[in-house]
Amino acid sequence: MPFESLYYLYRYRKVPWLKINELKEMQRKKLRAIIKHAYENVVYYRRLFDSARIKPSDIDDVEDLAKIPITTKLVLQNLPLSEIIARNVLLSKCKRMIISGPSGQPLKIFFTRKDYSFLEMVWARGFLENGLKFTDKRVSIEYGLPFKSWVQRLGVWRKELLSVENDPQSQVFILEKMNPDVLTGYPFDLEVLASMIKKKEDIGIHPRLIFNIGSFLDKETRDVINSAFGVKMFDYYASGELGCMAWECSEHRGYHMNIDAFVTEFLKDGSPAAPGEKGKIICTALHSYAMPLIRYETGDVGMYSDEQCPCGRSLPLMSYREGCANTFIVTPTGKLVSPCLLVNILKVIPGITQYKLVQERKGELKVQLAKGKEFSPETVNQVMQGLKKVLGDEMDIEIKVVEQIPPDPPGKIHSIISKVPLGF
């Protein structure tokens, strides 16, 4: 966590407790600033605003955002970086990420150092509000390489990475040795771990806190995890391109929306949804100056509440959200492969605008690839080699190249689907 994050954390820790009118004024000022910046420095948004015959001065408050057309991930995928990156930002100094998520649409995202530090703070604030201590030993189950920042090497904000490349049995063994105070991860990984723990009474893993760090968490999965660990886990609504948009508190009455970092809209048939009514979630990031995301369609569905949380925080509530729940793929030998691992393989292969993996029988996998601008015969080979590397040469993989992948009912694309029982 760099110095900027510590500064932001100190400054904004009290924000959730401000009066709602103070929060909305803070949001309004940030909205006007990002709109002005995007129009003046980003080719795509200047063109978009001009086509809609609007100027930055026309967007004075949250309600005015309806004047701006919605931007999708697919639109951004098909544009050169020169049109979506701010001209006053030095790209070599930016934090670069490749995100994909449940829809299976890889996208390169860039953050300035300052904005990335702020978004780290937003995550940290949500964790601290739910009881995380600076001295806690935290283990996160995700894809990546072990890394310790300078803060963690001092014994503060310690975080260990447990890779999804480890099979669940190995994860249990490692976690028993680590004995973490806090466990974070995605629901599909945590559920498999919880199911194994429930089968064995002598497993010594007793975290004080469990955080879901982004993917959709349904009630059944939540119940399995809570029961196995004997805690009430906290759910965080987030995405790679935006960061942490909303989070549960100890009341579990909904999700506190971080309106100092985002403007979140809920649209039904193109118009604002009423409180308690489901709507598409459209988000405007107030701290994405390298690559602005204005009225960005997240692909998720949710509803907001006009009630105040009993906890006393003024951050407005999202009362419900739904998304795509990925699932494990089962190899011929019965090994369970986390969807996180598959996503991280596919999202870095050029030429793919979307993908879909469907497993109907153990040891078999059907793959659909939607072609992008850089697609070539080598793309298919790279996908096959990448999948075989983690699923094994015995896995029967069928790849089909298509122009477009149609959404599943009711209009969502589930990128990884398995109908094979996990067997635990």
ABEGO torsion letter per residue (X at the ends): XBAAAAAAAAAAAAAAABBAAAAAAAAAAAAAAAAAAAAAABAAAAAAAAAAGBBAAABABAAAAAABBBBBAAAAAABBAAAABBAABBAAABBBBBBAEAAGBBBBBBBBAAAAAAAAAAAAAAAAAAGBBAABBBBBBBBEBBBBBAAAAAGBGBBBBBBAABBAAAAAAAAAAAGBABBBEBAAAAAAAAAAAAABAABBBBBABBBBAGBBBBAAAAAAAAAAAGBBBBBBBBBAAAEBABBBBAAGAEBBBBAAABBBBBBBGGBBBBBGBBBBBBBBBAABAABBBBGBBAGBBBBBBABBBAAGBABBBBABBBBBBBBBBBBAAGBBBBAAAAAAAAAABBGBABBBBBBABBGBBBBBBBBBAABBAAAAAAAAAAAAAAAEAABBBBBBBBABBBBBOBGBBBABBBABBAGX
